[in-house]
Every structure is written in structure tokens, then in C-alpha cells.
Amino acid sequence: MFLFFVNVLVYASSPGCGKHVPGEVTVGKLHTRTIELADYKPVERIYGINVPSTYDKNTPHGLLFYMHGWGSNWWTEGIGLDYNSLGKENDIITVFPKGMDDYSESKRGMWTSFNCGFAGDSNVCESSATEYEYDSCKDLRLQGPCNCFTCYDDVLMVKSIIDQLKNELCLDDDKMLVTGESNGGIMTYYLMQQLPEYFSDWMPVFGLPLKGKGGFPSEMKNKDILHYHGRYDTEIPPGGGLSEDGWLYESMHGTLKELAVIQGCDTSKNPPSIPHPFGNRDTAKNITQPQEENVDCYEYEGCSGRVAYCMYDGGHYTWPLDHMAELAFWFFYGVEPKSHMNRTISITSLES
């Protein structure tokens, strides 16, 4: 008697598998979509989405959810930082939510931001910080000297978009990545606390929890986490403490160690370095004008998932980052970087 063994791939797929792509979405093209939310008052939220032309309605696909920085533009960053093109090339659905710009009529479209959950808390900054009171914070009576972001419910926004897309598209629950830089990086950590079950992969980029805002749920076990930060960042210093503009942050190492404990990693020693394709040793580096050079990566051992970080010789204003999108696709999707990738952010880019 002969025994036959069949290897079966089992995906954690979404309810949208088998459904046709929504009529207003053309595969292979970056679209703007809106979603109506019952926030503290009804609001229309905007996001971009690109479903690659290789999309198959019966095959679960990975998704990358990118959160832009304070005052930035989702279209500019999504295209200029290569997330859109890398998604199209590697069969990954890319999503780019837009923050709220409800600061004043004169700043509409400029001071876009995400609500990271500390509005009204006067303990996360010092007197040198500049107060920004968005209209939503005034409406909700959440003013405070440490306010700098909108008070619209961005956890609700993220949850609602993901719920919508899971019902419309065939998504792989084990390949759901959220990433973002600066305000978007802080938001990535906040989502770990608020929606840990919604993503499998997490990549904060030079963003950290505000002082006293750390702590993560047990649901962060078995997740893959990669933090990317400039060694000389003074806007959100990797060592934590007081930033140059008056805000107080948790440290990168302390934050990652919290997550490493949840993951059951070996925290008795520092995480060892790991090989990566971004090494660029410049022994004549100029620290007064740091660039994105000398990338080093480290990863905890013995984890139930992955907890790692990479650092570069640069700061918060080393921009645009050459490797940020490539690093995400390399670490989470196994995509080797290509030398032809675009290296500039152009607000007039016509790529779709």
C-alpha cells in the first residue's frame, strides 16, 4: 500500500475572498476612496488604495497600511517613498490613510495629523513645547499645553477601513503590515495598544510612545515588529526623554524590550546584529549633516514572533529615507531591494 502526503497551504483569509474588486477600484491604479464614520460627529475620511494588477480574488494577499507624518501628504509619501511601486511589483495591496487637518482654515491641507491618544495630557511635554489646538480637540474639550495632533478618532478610522477592505478583498490575515513615520510611527505604536488583533506586522519609523504612554497587551505575542530610527534624531530621540521641541518620549530600547518580554524573547542579553542588504559603511561621515548611512540591524532571539530594530546615521530631517520602504518589503515580505528604486519625493509625481 502506498501512502501519499499532500502539502496543503492554509491561509487565514478574509471574508472578501471570492468577491470581485469594488466597481470604483481599477486594479493596478492608485485610487482615492472615502468612508463615512460616526466619530464624535459624522465625518468623511479619505484614504488611497492600490490593488495590484496581479490581484486574484481567490488568493489571499498581503496588505501594507502606511501612516504619513505630521503635516505631510499621503499621496506624496506613498509614491515618493516607493510604497506604491513596490506594492504593485510584489503583489501587495497598499493603503494610505489621510490624517485630519482641522486646525484652522488657513492650514487646511497642511497640518494633517493622526490622533495618538494623549490630547489633554499635560504630562507628556515641557513648557518649551508649542501648543496646537485642533478644532476637534476644542469641540471635545480636550485642550492642553501638550496638544499637537487632531482629536478625531483615528483608531476608529483604521478599524473601519480594515473592516471594509476585509469584506471587499481577499486578504491574508498573516500578512497585514502597518507602518508609518514620525506622527505615523507614534500612531503605529498606539495601534499596537488599541488594535493588536488587526495587524500581524508592525514597523514604526522614528516614532515612539510619549512618556508614560507605553505598555502593550498580551495580544502582541507572535507578531513581527521592526523599528527604524536615526541615531542622531533629536525630534524624537531614540534614547527617549526630552526632544528638541519640548516633548517627552519613552526610549526605543525600553519600548522594544517591553514587546520582547511579551514575545518571550531572551532579554538577558542585548539583541545580536543580523545581516541585511542595506550596509553602507562611510568612514568619513559628517555628523553635522547626517545621511541615511551605516545601517545596522539587531534582533532579539528566542521570540514567539520577531522583535528587531535598525538604525542609521541620520536624524528626523534626513529625508527622504532611501531604505524605509525597501526595508519594510525586505523584512516582512522577503523582497530584496533593487537599485532602480526612486529616491526623491516629488509633489508633482504623476505615478499611479
C-alpha positions in Angstrom: 0.0 0.0 0.0 1.3 3.4 -0.9 0.8 6.5 1.2 0.6 9.9 -0.5 1.3 13.0 1.5 -0.1 16.3 0.2 1.2 19.6 1.5 -1.7 22.0 1.9 -1.1 25.7 2.3 -3.6 27.1 4.8 -4.2 30.9 4.7 -6.0 32.9 7.3 -8.2 34.6 4.7 -10.7 37.4 4.9 -14.5 37.3 4.0 -13.7 39.2 0.8 -12.1 36.1 -0.9 -14.1 35.2 -4.0 -15.6 38.6 -4.4 -15.0 40.9 -7.4 -13.0 44.1 -6.7 -15.4 47.0 -6.0 -16.5 48.7 -9.2 -14.9 52.1 -8.4 -11.4 50.4 -8.0 -9.3 49.7 -11.1 -6.6 47.2 -10.3 -3.1 48.5 -10.9 -4.0 52.1 -10.2 -3.8 54.2 -7.1 -7.3 55.4 -6.1 -8.7 57.9 -3.6 -11.6 56.5 -1.6 -13.8 57.9 1.2 -15.5 56.3 4.1 -18.2 57.8 6.3 -17.6 57.5 10.0 -19.8 58.2 13.1 -17.0 59.9 15.0 -17.9 62.4 17.7 -19.7 63.9 14.8 -20.2 62.5 11.3 -17.1 62.8 9.2 -15.8 61.7 5.8 -12.3 60.2 5.9 -10.1 59.8 2.9 -7.6 57.1 2.0 -5.7 55.9 -1.0 -5.6 52.3 -2.2 -3.7 50.4 -4.9 -4.8 46.9 -5.7 -2.0 45.4 -7.9 -2.8 44.2 -11.4 -1.8 40.7 -10.3 -4.7 40.6 -7.8 -6.5 37.2 -7.8 -9.9 37.3 -5.9 -9.4 33.7 -4.7 -5.8 34.1 -3.4 -5.2 35.9 0.0 -3.0 38.9 -0.5 -0.7 40.8 1.9 -1.7 44.4 2.8 0.5 47.4 3.7 -1.1 50.2 5.7 1.1 53.3 5.7 0.6 56.3 8.1 2.2 59.5 7.0 4.0 62.1 9.2 2.7 65.3 10.7 1.8 67.9 8.1 2.6 65.5 5.2 0.6 64.3 2.2 -0.3 60.6 1.8 -0.1 60.7 -2.0 3.4 62.3 -1.9 4.8 59.9 0.6 3.1 56.8 -0.8 4.5 57.4 -4.3 7.7 59.3 -3.4 8.9 56.7 -0.9 8.2 53.8 -3.2 5.5 52.0 -1.2 3.1 52.3 -4.1 5.5 51.0 -6.8 6.9 48.2 -4.5 3.3 47.1 -3.8 2.5 46.9 -7.5 5.7 45.0 -8.2 5.3 42.5 -5.4 1.5 41.8 -5.3 0.9 43.7 -2.1 -2.2 45.9 -1.6 -1.1 49.3 -0.4 -3.3 51.6 1.7 -2.6 55.2 2.6 -5.0 56.9 5.0 -5.1 60.7 5.2 -4.8 62.4 8.6 -7.1 65.2 9.6 -6.2 68.9 9.0 -8.9 70.5 11.2 -6.5 73.2 12.7 -7.7 76.4 11.0 -8.9 77.4 7.6 -5.5 78.8 6.8 -3.9 75.5 7.5 -6.4 73.2 5.7 -4.5 70.6 3.7 -1.2 71.4 5.5 -1.2 70.3 9.1 -2.6 66.8 8.7 -2.1 64.6 11.7 -3.2 61.4 13.4 -4.7 61.2 17.0 -2.3 59.1 19.1 -4.3 59.3 22.3 -2.7 61.9 24.5 -4.8 65.0 23.9 -5.4 67.0 27.1 -2.5 65.2 28.9 -0.1 67.9 30.3 2.5 65.4 31.4 4.0 64.5 28.0 5.8 67.8 27.3 7.6 70.7 29.0 6.8 74.4 28.8 9.1 74.8 25.7 6.6 72.8 23.6 4.4 74.6 21.1 0.7 74.0 21.7 -1.5 73.2 18.7 -5.3 73.1 19.3 -7.2 71.4 16.5 -10.9 72.2 16.1 -11.8 68.7 17.1 -9.9 69.0 20.4 -11.7 72.2 21.2 -15.1 70.6 20.4 -14.3 67.7 22.7 -12.8 70.0 25.4 -9.5 68.1 25.3 -7.3 71.2 25.1 -3.9 71.1 26.8 -0.4 72.5 26.6 0.9 69.3 25.1 -1.6 69.1 22.3 -0.2 68.8 18.8 -2.5 66.4 16.8 -6.1 66.1 15.8 -8.7 64.7 18.2 -10.7 62.8 15.6 -10.8 59.0 16.4 -8.1 57.5 14.2 -8.4 54.1 15.8 -12.0 54.1 14.6 -10.8 55.2 11.2 -8.2 52.4 10.9 -10.6 49.8 12.2 -13.3 50.9 9.8 -11.1 50.9 6.7 -9.6 47.4 7.5 -13.1 46.0 8.2 -14.3 47.4 4.9 -11.3 46.0 3.0 -11.5 42.6 4.6 -15.1 42.3 3.4 -14.3 43.5 -0.1 -10.9 42.0 -0.9 -9.2 38.7 -0.4 -6.6 39.5 2.3 -4.1 37.3 4.2 -4.5 37.9 7.9 -0.9 36.7 8.4 0.5 39.4 6.1 -1.1 42.6 7.4 1.5 45.3 7.9 1.0 48.7 9.5 3.9 51.2 9.2 4.4 55.0 9.4 7.0 57.7 10.1 7.1 60.3 12.9 3.5 61.0 13.8 2.6 57.9 11.8 5.3 56.0 13.8 3.8 57.1 17.1 0.4 56.0 15.7 1.8 52.6 14.8 2.7 52.1 18.5 -0.7 53.4 19.6 -2.4 50.8 17.3 -0.4 48.1 19.0 -2.2 49.1 22.1 -5.6 49.7 20.7 -6.0 47.2 17.8 -3.3 44.5 18.2 -5.5 41.9 16.5 -5.8 43.9 13.3 -2.3 43.5 12.1 0.3 40.8 12.1 3.3 43.0 11.2 4.4 46.4 12.6 7.1 48.9 11.6 7.3 52.2 13.4 9.8 54.6 11.8 11.4 57.3 14.1 8.2 57.4 16.3 7.9 56.3 19.9 5.2 56.4 22.6 5.1 59.6 24.7 6.3 59.4 28.2 4.1 57.3 30.4 2.2 56.0 27.3 4.0 52.7 26.9 2.7 49.3 27.8 1.3 46.7 25.4 -1.3 43.9 25.5 -0.6 40.2 25.5 -2.1 40.0 22.0 1.2 41.4 20.7 2.7 38.0 21.1 3.5 36.2 17.9 3.7 39.4 16.0 6.6 40.6 13.8 8.0 44.0 14.8 10.7 46.1 13.2 11.6 49.6 14.4 13.7 52.0 12.2 15.3 55.1 13.7 18.1 57.6 13.1 20.9 57.6 15.6 21.1 61.4 15.8 17.4 62.1 15.9 16.6 65.0 18.3 13.0 65.5 17.3 12.0 62.0 18.6 15.3 60.9 20.3 15.8 57.1 20.2 17.1 57.3 23.8 13.8 58.8 25.0 13.5 61.8 27.3 13.1 65.4 26.2 13.1 66.2 22.5 14.5 69.4 21.0 10.9 70.8 20.7 9.8 70.1 24.2 8.1 66.7 24.1 8.9 63.7 26.4 9.3 60.2 24.9 9.8 56.6 26.0 13.1 55.1 24.8 13.3 52.8 21.8 15.2 50.1 23.7 12.8 50.2 26.7 9.8 50.1 24.4 11.1 47.2 22.3 12.1 45.3 25.5 8.5 45.5 26.7 7.4 43.9 23.5 10.3 41.4 23.7 9.1 40.2 27.1 5.6 39.7 25.7 7.1 37.7 22.9 9.1 35.5 25.3 12.4 36.7 23.8 15.7 36.2 25.5 16.1 39.6 27.2 19.1 38.6 29.4 21.4 40.0 26.7 21.4 42.6 24.1 19.9 41.5 20.7 22.6 40.5 18.3 23.2 42.1 14.9 21.6 40.4 11.9 22.7 40.6 8.2 20.8 42.9 5.9 21.2 44.3 2.4 21.5 47.9 3.4 25.0 48.1 4.7 26.8 51.3 3.6 29.9 52.0 5.6 31.0 55.6 5.2 34.0 56.2 7.5 34.1 59.9 6.5 30.6 60.7 7.6 29.7 64.3 8.6 27.6 64.2 11.8 26.6 67.8 11.4 24.7 66.8 8.2 24.0 63.1 8.8 22.7 60.9 5.9 21.0 57.6 5.8 24.2 55.6 6.0 25.8 52.9 8.2 22.6 50.9 8.6 22.8 48.3 11.4 20.1 45.8 12.4 19.6 43.8 15.5 17.0 41.2 16.5 16.1 39.5 19.8 16.4 35.8 19.9 14.0 33.1 21.1 10.9 35.1 20.3 7.5 33.7 19.5 7.4 36.3 16.7 10.1 38.8 15.7 11.3 41.9 17.5 14.0 43.8 15.7 15.3 47.3 15.1 17.6 49.0 12.5 19.4 52.3 12.9 21.1 54.7 10.5 23.5 57.7 10.7 20.8 60.3 10.4 18.1 62.2 12.1 14.4 63.2 11.9 15.2 65.5 8.9 17.3 63.1 6.9 14.7 62.9 4.2 13.6 61.3 2.1 14.8 58.0 3.5 16.2 55.8 0.7 15.7 52.5 2.5 12.4 52.9 4.5 10.0 51.2 2.1 12.7 48.7 0.9 13.4 47.7 4.5 9.7 47.0 5.1 9.4 44.8 2.0 12.7 43.0 2.7 11.9 42.3 6.4 8.2 41.4 6.2 7.8 40.1 2.6 11.3 38.8 1.7 11.8 41.2 -1.2 15.4 42.0 -2.0 16.0 45.8 -2.7 16.6 47.0 -6.3 18.9 49.7 -7.3 16.4 51.3 -9.7 14.0 52.5 -7.0 13.0 56.1 -7.0 15.0 58.2 -4.4 13.1 61.6 -4.4 9.8 62.8 -3.2 8.1 64.9 -5.8 4.8 66.5 -5.0 4.1 66.7 -8.7 4.6 62.9 -9.3 2.1 61.5 -11.8 2.7 57.8 -11.0 -0.5 56.0 -10.1 
